[in-house]
Amino acid sequence: MRQRLAGLCVVYPGRASSALPAILTGSLLLPYLLCCCGAIHFDALALVRLASLALAISLWYVILPAAMLLDAAFLALIGWVTLGHYFDGIYPRFFGQHLDILGAIGLLHVVALALMLQRPVAETGYGFWPNRREWLIGARHYLLFLLVGGPLALALRTARLATIPAPLWIVIGTFFGSLWVSSLAEEFLFRGVLQQWMGDWTGNARAALLLTSIVFGLAHLWFRGFPNWRWVPVVVVLGWLCGRARNQAGSIRASVVTHALVVSTWRAFFV
């Protein structure tokens, strides 16, 4: 995919200059404008907020160099947008349905393309369908999480078993939604980008795995109410196993499998 899209980005020494920022900005604005054709009312301020975010991301590595502090600030911006529910104030509900998922999906591909084509990060294995080896590695680390993370979560009382398991169609939908959207986004940013950068910054792959797992856990302090300290150790374990799967496979698709299986299992049996 990177090769097919590389034609959009003409690289000059030290920076990228092309039509890519305009394309990325337009792709983040288009879903909102389409929703305004009948689903929601147009809000000029919401459009400005969306355009400002799109331009900040798509022009970041056009204007600024790739450096440790600036890379960290870029990831902090994405974290602020995600944890701050930035899209909630842009996309109102439509017949009770959350339309902010459109912003989250748009954010994923804009960030991924900015990092892959403008930064660029080394190959992460970003993709929507794992190969056989990636499935096996991801499933193996999922089983390890069940042995370690499941009992830890119950011991810390972060969740309790549901009296009735969720319907199968919901579990399947959760799995593929996670595989292609939420887990893919988190694994790309944490295991594909941050863990790789941590390795570059520290010069130590084991330290990178541990530090990234800790940051991943701390990023979930906001889950089910801030500060949810009990949830952090469980997510650190998940992050460590996902990072280990990524290292073994050489691709985040394996860690996405682990992550998506954990999320769908949680949806099926826990509340």
Secondary structure by P-SEA (a helix, b strand, c coil): ccccccccccccccccccaaaaaaaaaaaaaaaaaacccbbbbaaaaaaaaaaaaaaaaccccccccaaaaaaaaaaaaaaaaacccccccccccccccaaaaaaaaaaaaaaaaacccccccccccccccaaaaaaaaaaaaaaaacaaaaaaaaccbbbbcccccaaaaaaaaaaaaccaaaaaaaaccccaaaaaaaacccaaaaaaaaaaaaaaaaccccccccccaaaaaaaaaaaaaaaaaaaccaaaaaaaaaaaaaaaacccc
